[in-house]
Amino acid sequence: MNYSINIKQIFGVIKSYWIRIVVIILFITCTGGAIGLTIPKVYEAEMDILVNYSTTPNTGVSINEIDANLRLIETYKYLLTTNQVLEKVSDSMDNKVSINELKNKITIISNNQSQIMTIQVQDGTAKGAVDLVNMVANVFQEEIKTLMKMENLIILGEASIKNNTKVVNPHSAFYFVISFFLGTFICFVFLIIKETYFTILNLEELTEKHLSLPSMGSIPVIKDQLNRFENSIESFRNIRANIQFQLNEQTIKSVVITSSVAGEGKSFISASLAKTFAMDNKKVVYVDADLRRPVGRKIFNMKKQAGITSFVAGQAKLADIIQLTEFENLSFIGAGPYPPNPAEISSSNEMKILLNQLEKQFDVIIIDSPPLLVADVLSLVDIADGCLLVINGSKTKKDIAKKSLEKLHKVQANVLGTILNRNKFQQDRSTDYY
């Protein structure tokens, strides 16, 4: 799957989810740091021992003796961790520790170029580590005298808490830092997965890329719901200009406005486009063809009157269902009484007759249709000149929009493009200087 995320998309995604990102990172950082604080500290103490070939301590050392000492060191390293030595260490301790525990606590380090052996001991307290390393060194020194009849181990100073201990497990700050980067990484992976497999079409570039359709424009998120049209009028003028180009190029009059699912704003878009075309001195009619859940009458504040279903049933003529709105050049046709068979009405021959008659009287016909969840809209796009797909920038997912587009392509609908509603990354025109 070819997918790329440009810089604008990345910042757009971060802006959309920044609260969640901050909360997740803080939670993981604090959790990891708290865990780090509960982990007991481990202290390490060490002591150096000089291996001398001479049987008496503090004597001079020749080159041959050094070479022999280097061979002895490997033997001593093995002897120091034998059960015989460690058992005596355990017996000498106030709190007796098992031989296996001692083996886990004690490490012997040597260098082939040196006669020095280093005993390292780890314990839960600094004092415990110092006491144990001193005890191991002294017990081992005595064992060498007994086993090998030699006094060639010289302890280079007794270990002390001040000079010979350190904390070896990570500091608590380390857990905070690691947790912070882990939280950041998890958020990054989450965003990549979400934008790759659960992409919300919240940018015009994304709609054009994934749907291979031109974007007619976008509507920003409007805070003032009572004056949504007035505050987004400039956006609708831009959309009108783009649609007008398509209308002129293809000699189109009737346009169906639909969406993938309900609640994406298609009725608001339909009504606003009808108003905007009327403002351009076009003779426009808004047709509320969503026979299942019509809202056009509420949008335009129109009184109940015969509508589409009345015309199709032969109960009203065209003149009886056309109502004038308070907007100059804009007429309205309601859905009419709720029918038991909305899909059959949308696909009826009378519906075709209705559109043909409207095309003779009006310059632009805006048809507010049901979402593509139902079959009604497929009948409407088949008889109309073109259609527009409304995308909600807050919730429309790529896969759902693609499936909707496939439905339109199957009936060979003339899809003019998309309109992005609730674009979070477009400035609200109500705050614009102009």
Backbone torsions as a table, in degrees:
resi	resn	phi	psi	omega
1	MET	NA	123.4	178.7
2	ASN	-87.9	119.5	-179.1
3	TYR	-150.3	132.1	177.6
4	SER	-136.4	148.1	-179.8
5	ILE	-117.1	118.7	-180.0
6	ASN	-84.3	173.3	-175.0
7	ILE	-60.7	-39.7	-178.9
8	LYS	-63.0	-40.9	179.1
9	GLN	-65.1	-42.0	-178.7
10	ILE	-59.8	-48.9	179.5
11	PHE	-67.0	-32.3	177.2
12	GLY	-65.3	-42.7	179.2
13	VAL	-65.8	-44.5	179.3
14	ILE	-61.2	-40.8	179.5
15	LYS	-64.4	-36.2	-178.9
16	SER	-69.5	-36.0	-172.0
17	TYR	-116.0	20.9	-170.9
18	TRP	-63.4	-34.7	179.3
19	ILE	-64.5	-46.7	178.3
20	ARG	-62.4	-40.2	-179.7
21	ILE	-61.4	-47.1	-179.7
22	VAL	-62.8	-43.6	-178.7
23	VAL	-63.2	-44.7	-179.0
24	ILE	-63.8	-46.1	-178.7
25	ILE	-63.5	-44.6	179.1
26	LEU	-62.8	-41.7	-179.3
27	PHE	-62.7	-48.6	-178.6
28	ILE	-66.7	-39.4	179.5
29	THR	-63.6	-47.9	-179.6
30	CYS	-66.5	-38.6	178.8
31	THR	-64.4	-47.4	179.2
32	GLY	-63.9	-40.8	178.1
33	GLY	-64.9	-39.3	178.7
34	ALA	-65.1	-39.3	176.7
35	ILE	-62.9	-41.6	178.6
36	GLY	-61.0	-35.9	179.4
37	LEU	-68.9	-26.6	-179.0
38	THR	-85.1	-13.7	-179.3
39	ILE	-75.8	124.2	-179.0
40	PRO	-61.4	143.9	177.5
41	LYS	-73.3	147.8	175.8
42	VAL	-118.0	123.9	-179.4
43	TYR	-102.8	145.6	178.0
44	GLU	-123.3	130.4	174.6
45	ALA	-118.9	146.9	-179.7
46	GLU	-138.5	157.0	-178.6
47	MET	-144.5	139.6	178.6
48	ASP	-99.0	139.6	177.5
49	ILE	-127.3	129.8	177.8
50	LEU	-91.1	127.0	177.8
51	VAL	-96.8	114.5	-175.9
52	ASN	-115.8	134.9	-178.2
53	TYR	-69.1	-26.9	-176.9
54	SER	-63.9	144.6	179.0
55	THR	-81.1	-8.1	176.0
56	THR	-120.7	136.3	-175.6
57	PRO	-68.9	159.2	172.9
58	ASN	62.3	36.1	175.0
59	THR	-107.7	165.9	179.7
60	GLY	-67.3	158.0	-175.4
61	VAL	-125.3	126.8	178.2
62	SER	-93.4	172.2	179.9
63	ILE	-64.6	-40.8	179.1
64	ASN	-64.6	-37.2	178.4
65	GLU	-65.6	-38.7	178.6
66	ILE	-61.8	-43.2	-180.0
67	ASP	-62.3	-40.1	177.7
68	ALA	-67.3	-36.5	179.7
69	ASN	-63.3	-38.0	179.9
70	LEU	-62.8	-35.9	177.1
71	ARG	-72.5	-32.1	179.5
72	LEU	-68.3	-31.9	-174.0
73	ILE	-58.4	-42.7	179.9
74	GLU	-62.8	-36.5	176.8
75	THR	-66.5	-43.6	-179.2
76	TYR	-65.0	-36.8	179.0
77	LYS	-61.2	-39.3	178.4
78	TYR	-70.1	-44.0	-177.8
79	LEU	-62.4	-37.1	-175.2
80	LEU	-62.9	-28.9	-177.9
81	THR	-102.6	14.0	176.7
82	THR	-75.9	159.6	-179.8
83	ASN	-62.2	-33.6	-177.9
84	GLN	-62.0	-45.4	-179.7
85	VAL	-71.6	-47.0	-175.9
86	LEU	-67.1	-29.8	177.0
87	GLU	-65.1	-39.5	177.9
88	LYS	-69.4	-34.9	175.6
89	VAL	-63.1	-45.3	-180.0
90	SER	-61.5	-40.9	179.9
91	ASP	-66.2	-27.0	-177.4
92	SER	-82.7	-11.7	-176.4
93	MET	-85.0	147.5	176.8
94	ASP	-66.5	-46.5	175.6
95	ASN	-101.7	103.7	-172.6
96	LYS	-64.2	133.1	-179.2
97	VAL	-119.0	142.4	-179.0
98	SER	-68.4	159.0	-179.7
99	ILE	-62.1	-40.2	179.8
100	ASN	-63.8	-38.5	176.9
101	GLU	-64.4	-41.0	178.8
102	LEU	-63.3	-40.4	178.7
103	LYS	-60.9	-35.8	178.6
104	ASN	-72.9	-25.0	-177.3
105	LYS	-88.3	-23.3	-170.6
106	ILE	-105.6	134.4	175.8
107	THR	-131.6	136.0	179.5
108	ILE	-111.6	127.8	-178.4
109	ILE	-120.7	137.6	176.8
110	SER	-144.4	162.2	179.7
111	ASN	-126.4	131.1	-177.9
112	ASN	-61.4	-20.2	-179.1
113	GLN	-96.3	7.7	-175.7
114	SER	-137.8	155.0	176.1
115	GLN	-93.3	9.8	-176.0
116	ILE	-95.0	130.3	168.4
117	MET	-104.8	137.5	178.1
118	THR	-115.9	124.2	176.3
119	ILE	-98.4	123.4	177.4
120	GLN	-114.5	133.7	-178.3
121	VAL	-130.5	136.2	177.9
122	GLN	-113.8	140.9	-179.5
123	ASP	-153.8	167.0	-178.3
124	GLY	-74.5	-14.8	177.2
125	THR	-131.8	153.7	179.0
126	ALA	-64.0	-41.6	179.6
127	LYS	-63.9	-42.3	179.2
128	GLY	-61.6	-41.0	179.3
129	ALA	-65.9	-41.8	-180.0
130	VAL	-66.1	-46.5	-179.7
131	ASP	-61.2	-40.4	-177.2
132	LEU	-70.1	-41.6	-178.7
133	VAL	-66.9	-36.9	176.6
134	ASN	-66.1	-40.0	-179.0
135	MET	-66.5	-43.4	-179.9
136	VAL	-61.3	-43.8	-179.3
137	ALA	-63.7	-45.2	-178.6
138	ASN	-67.3	-43.6	179.2
139	VAL	-63.1	-42.8	-178.8
140	PHE	-65.1	-39.7	179.0
141	GLN	-60.9	-41.9	179.1
142	GLU	-68.5	-36.3	-180.0
143	GLU	-66.8	-37.3	178.2
144	ILE	-64.4	-39.2	177.1
145	LYS	-62.0	-40.0	-176.6
146	THR	-76.0	-46.9	-174.0
147	LEU	-76.3	-42.6	-173.0
148	MET	-109.4	1.8	-180.0
149	LYS	53.3	39.7	-178.5
150	MET	-131.7	149.6	175.4
151	GLU	-123.1	59.2	-175.4
152	ASN	-108.4	16.7	174.5
153	LEU	-108.1	122.5	-179.9
154	ILE	-116.3	115.7	178.4
155	ILE	-76.9	119.5	-176.2
156	LEU	-86.3	65.3	176.3
157	GLY	92.9	139.5	178.6
158	GLU	-74.9	138.1	-179.5
159	ALA	-69.9	146.4	178.0
160	SER	-135.7	157.9	-179.1
161	ILE	-62.5	-39.4	-174.8
162	LYS	-69.0	-41.0	-169.8
163	ASN	-105.1	-18.7	-169.1
164	ASN	-125.6	13.4	-179.8
165	THR	-122.0	155.1	175.3
166	LYS	-157.1	158.0	175.6
167	VAL	-85.2	125.0	-174.7
168	VAL	-103.4	-22.7	176.7
169	ASN	-80.3	155.1	-175.7
170	PRO	-55.4	143.2	176.5
171	HIS	-67.5	154.9	-178.1
172	SER	-57.7	-33.3	178.2
173	ALA	-62.7	-30.2	179.2
174	PHE	-61.4	-40.7	-179.4
175	TYR	-67.7	-35.6	176.1
176	PHE	-63.8	-44.8	-178.7
177	VAL	-64.7	-48.2	-179.9
178	ILE	-61.9	-41.0	180.0
179	SER	-65.4	-36.8	178.1
180	PHE	-62.4	-47.6	179.9
181	PHE	-68.0	-33.8	176.5
182	LEU	-64.7	-44.1	178.0
183	GLY	-61.7	-41.5	178.3
184	THR	-63.3	-42.4	179.7
185	PHE	-64.2	-43.3	179.8
186	ILE	-61.8	-43.1	178.1
187	CYS	-62.4	-41.4	-179.8
188	PHE	-62.5	-46.2	179.1
189	VAL	-63.6	-41.1	178.9
190	PHE	-59.3	-44.8	-178.9
191	LEU	-66.9	-39.9	179.4
192	ILE	-62.8	-46.8	179.7
193	ILE	-62.5	-43.9	-177.8
194	LYS	-63.8	-44.6	-177.1
195	GLU	-76.3	-19.1	179.9
196	THR	-87.8	-44.8	-173.4
197	TYR	-107.5	-19.8	-177.8
198	PHE	-129.5	44.8	-174.1
199	THR	-65.2	128.3	170.9
200	ILE	-96.0	129.6	-176.7
201	LEU	-78.6	82.3	-175.6
202	ASN	-106.5	9.3	176.5
203	LEU	-136.8	147.4	177.9
204	GLU	-60.7	-36.6	179.4
205	GLU	-61.4	-37.1	-180.0
206	LEU	-69.2	-41.5	179.9
207	THR	-63.8	-41.8	179.7
208	GLU	-66.9	-38.1	-177.3
209	LYS	-69.6	-49.3	-173.1
210	HIS	-83.3	-25.8	-177.7
211	LEU	-103.5	-10.8	-179.3
212	SER	55.3	40.9	178.0
213	LEU	-128.0	146.6	175.5
214	PRO	-70.1	142.9	176.1
215	SER	-90.1	126.4	178.5
216	MET	-78.7	-13.5	-179.1
217	GLY	141.0	-176.8	-178.3
218	SER	-142.5	157.0	179.4
219	ILE	-114.5	128.9	-179.4
220	PRO	-72.5	167.5	172.6
221	VAL	-70.5	121.6	-176.5
222	ILE	-101.9	121.7	179.5
223	LYS	-74.6	-37.7	-178.8
224	ASP	-87.0	93.3	-175.2
225	GLN	-68.3	-25.8	-179.0
226	LEU	-72.1	-25.3	-177.8
227	ASN	-126.0	44.1	-177.0
228	ARG	-61.4	-44.1	-177.7
229	PHE	-64.8	-46.4	-178.8
230	GLU	-61.4	-37.9	-177.4
231	ASN	-79.9	-9.7	179.3
232	SER	-123.1	19.9	-175.3
233	ILE	-60.5	-37.5	-179.4
234	GLU	-65.6	-36.7	177.9
235	SER	-64.5	-41.0	-179.7
236	PHE	-70.6	-30.4	175.6
237	ARG	-65.9	-39.4	176.8
238	ASN	-64.6	-42.3	178.5
239	ILE	-64.0	-42.2	178.9
240	ARG	-58.0	-43.0	-179.7
241	ALA	-62.0	-41.8	-179.7
242	ASN	-68.2	-40.4	178.9
243	ILE	-68.9	-39.4	-179.3
244	GLN	-58.5	-37.1	177.7
245	PHE	-61.4	-43.2	178.8
246	GLN	-66.2	-41.1	-179.4
247	LEU	-61.1	-43.0	-179.3
248	ASN	-69.5	-39.8	-177.7
249	GLU	-66.6	-37.6	-172.8
250	GLN	-110.5	6.3	-178.0
251	THR	52.9	60.3	-177.1
252	ILE	-107.5	139.0	175.2
253	LYS	-119.6	-44.4	-176.1
254	SER	-99.7	128.3	-178.0
255	VAL	-128.6	126.3	176.7
256	VAL	-91.1	130.9	175.6
257	ILE	-105.2	120.0	-178.9
258	THR	-137.6	178.1	-179.6
259	SER	-151.1	170.7	-178.5
260	SER	-70.2	-48.1	-178.4
261	VAL	-134.7	172.6	178.4
262	ALA	-71.8	154.2	174.9
263	GLY	84.6	15.7	-179.6
264	GLU	-96.0	-1.8	173.9
265	GLY	95.8	19.0	-176.5
266	LYS	-67.0	-35.5	-179.2
267	SER	-68.4	-41.0	176.4
268	PHE	-63.9	-42.0	178.5
269	ILE	-63.0	-44.8	-178.7
270	SER	-60.0	-49.4	-178.6
271	ALA	-63.9	-41.0	-178.2
272	SER	-68.2	-38.1	177.1
273	LEU	-66.0	-40.0	177.9
274	ALA	-60.3	-44.4	178.0
275	LYS	-62.7	-42.0	-175.9
276	THR	-67.5	-39.9	177.1
277	PHE	-67.5	-36.2	178.1
278	ALA	-65.2	-33.7	177.9
279	MET	-67.0	-17.2	179.6
280	ASP	-95.8	22.4	178.4
281	ASN	62.1	28.7	172.9
282	LYS	-95.2	142.9	175.6
283	LYS	-82.6	112.1	-169.1
284	VAL	-121.0	146.0	172.1
285	VAL	-129.9	132.9	175.5
286	TYR	-98.0	123.0	-178.0
287	VAL	-112.0	116.2	178.9
288	ASP	-86.5	89.4	-176.6
289	ALA	-96.2	9.7	173.0
290	ASP	-83.7	86.4	-172.0
291	LEU	-73.6	-13.5	-178.7
292	ARG	-87.8	-44.7	-179.6
293	ARG	-136.5	68.7	-178.5
294	PRO	-70.2	136.3	178.4
295	VAL	-129.1	-0.7	-177.2
296	GLY	-59.6	-39.0	-179.1
297	ARG	-61.7	-36.8	179.2
298	LYS	-71.4	-39.6	-179.0
299	ILE	-62.7	-44.9	-176.3
300	PHE	-93.6	1.2	179.5
301	ASN	55.6	51.0	-177.8
302	MET	-99.4	150.2	177.9
303	LYS	-79.4	158.6	-179.5
304	LYS	-65.9	136.3	-177.7
305	GLN	-160.3	166.5	177.3
306	ALA	-57.5	146.3	-177.9
307	GLY	-138.2	-148.5	-175.8
308	ILE	-57.2	-49.0	-176.8
309	THR	-62.8	-32.7	177.6
310	SER	-66.3	-41.4	-180.0
311	PHE	-66.1	-47.1	-178.4
312	VAL	-62.8	-35.6	-179.3
313	ALA	-79.0	-3.3	179.7
314	GLY	78.9	15.9	-177.4
315	GLN	-93.0	-8.8	-178.9
316	ALA	-151.8	150.7	175.3
317	LYS	-91.5	171.2	-177.6
318	LEU	-58.3	-44.0	-178.8
319	ALA	-62.2	-26.5	-178.1
320	ASP	-75.6	-22.1	-174.9
321	ILE	-103.8	-8.7	179.0
322	ILE	-86.9	126.2	178.5
323	GLN	-118.8	143.6	176.0
324	LEU	-86.0	138.9	177.8
325	THR	-99.0	176.6	178.2
326	GLU	-74.3	-7.3	179.2
327	PHE	-94.7	131.5	-179.7
328	GLU	-62.9	137.3	178.2
329	ASN	74.7	4.2	-176.3
330	LEU	-116.9	123.0	176.7
331	SER	-109.9	167.5	-174.3
332	PHE	-137.3	137.3	172.1
333	ILE	-126.7	119.9	-178.8
334	GLY	-83.9	174.0	-179.3
335	ALA	-72.3	-30.2	-177.0
336	GLY	87.1	-174.5	-179.9
337	PRO	-57.1	144.6	-177.2
338	TYR	-64.8	126.3	-177.0
339	PRO	-94.5	155.9	176.0
340	PRO	-79.0	-15.9	-175.4
341	ASN	-133.3	66.6	-175.8
342	PRO	-60.7	-34.8	-179.0
343	ALA	-65.0	-40.3	-179.9
344	GLU	-67.9	-35.2	179.3
345	ILE	-67.1	-42.3	-178.8
346	SER	-64.4	-29.7	-178.5
347	SER	-98.4	6.5	-175.5
348	SER	-75.4	159.6	177.7
349	ASN	-67.7	-30.0	178.3
350	GLU	-64.6	-32.5	177.5
351	MET	-66.3	-37.4	176.2
352	LYS	-65.3	-41.8	178.8
353	ILE	-61.6	-41.1	179.7
354	LEU	-59.9	-45.9	-179.8
355	LEU	-66.1	-39.4	179.4
356	ASN	-62.3	-40.6	179.4
357	GLN	-69.0	-37.5	179.5
358	LEU	-66.8	-35.2	-180.0
359	GLU	-65.7	-24.2	178.1
360	LYS	-78.9	-22.2	-175.9
361	GLN	-103.2	-24.0	-172.1
362	PHE	-124.9	153.8	177.4
363	ASP	-80.4	-38.8	-178.0
364	VAL	-134.4	133.3	177.6
365	ILE	-118.8	112.9	178.7
366	ILE	-100.0	118.7	-176.3
367	ILE	-109.9	114.3	176.0
368	ASP	-86.1	110.8	-174.0
369	SER	-107.0	171.3	173.8
370	PRO	-69.1	166.5	173.7
371	PRO	-70.0	167.1	-175.5
372	LEU	-75.4	12.0	173.7
373	LEU	-72.9	-21.6	-177.9
374	VAL	-119.5	163.1	-174.2
375	ALA	-80.1	-14.4	-175.8
376	ASP	-53.3	-44.5	-173.5
377	VAL	-65.4	-30.4	-179.6
378	LEU	-66.1	-32.8	176.0
379	SER	-70.1	-38.0	-178.3
380	LEU	-68.5	-43.8	-178.6
381	VAL	-68.6	-20.8	179.3
382	ASP	-72.8	-30.6	-177.8
383	ILE	-101.3	-13.7	178.4
384	ALA	-86.9	167.2	-178.1
385	ASP	-76.9	-31.1	-178.3
386	GLY	-164.5	173.8	178.1
387	CYS	-146.1	157.7	177.8
388	LEU	-124.3	138.9	-179.5
389	LEU	-104.1	119.7	179.5
390	VAL	-85.8	131.1	178.3
391	ILE	-115.6	129.1	176.9
392	ASN	-91.9	114.5	-176.6
393	GLY	-66.6	-7.9	179.9
394	SER	-96.3	-19.7	-173.4
395	LYS	-148.7	-14.3	-177.0
396	THR	-71.8	120.7	-179.5
397	LYS	-89.8	151.2	-176.6
398	LYS	-55.8	-48.6	-175.2
399	ASP	-63.8	-39.4	179.9
400	ILE	-66.3	-42.8	179.0
401	ALA	-63.6	-38.5	179.1
402	LYS	-64.7	-41.3	178.6
403	LYS	-64.3	-37.8	177.6
404	SER	-64.6	-41.3	179.9
405	LEU	-65.4	-36.4	177.8
406	GLU	-62.2	-38.2	177.5
407	LYS	-61.8	-41.8	179.6
408	LEU	-67.5	-38.7	179.5
409	HIS	-67.1	-33.5	-179.2
410	LYS	-62.8	-31.9	178.2
411	VAL	-96.9	12.7	177.4
412	GLN	56.2	41.8	178.0
413	ALA	-69.9	145.8	176.9
414	ASN	-86.7	88.7	-177.6
415	VAL	-83.4	111.8	-176.6
416	LEU	-74.2	-32.3	-178.0
417	GLY	160.4	-162.5	-178.1
418	THR	-123.1	158.4	171.0
419	ILE	-125.8	123.5	-179.0
420	LEU	-91.4	114.1	178.5
421	ASN	-97.3	151.1	179.0
422	ARG	56.1	53.5	176.4
423	ASN	-79.3	109.6	-176.5
424	LYS	-67.7	-22.1	-172.8
425	PHE	-100.7	9.8	174.9
426	GLN	-105.7	138.3	-177.3
427	GLN	-67.6	135.6	173.9
428	ASP	-65.7	120.1	-175.7
429	ARG	-64.6	-16.1	-179.8
430	SER	-69.1	-17.1	179.9
431	THR	-103.2	1.1	-176.6
432	ASP	-76.3	143.7	-179.6
433	TYR	-62.3	-40.1	-178.2
434	TYR	-90.5	NA	NA
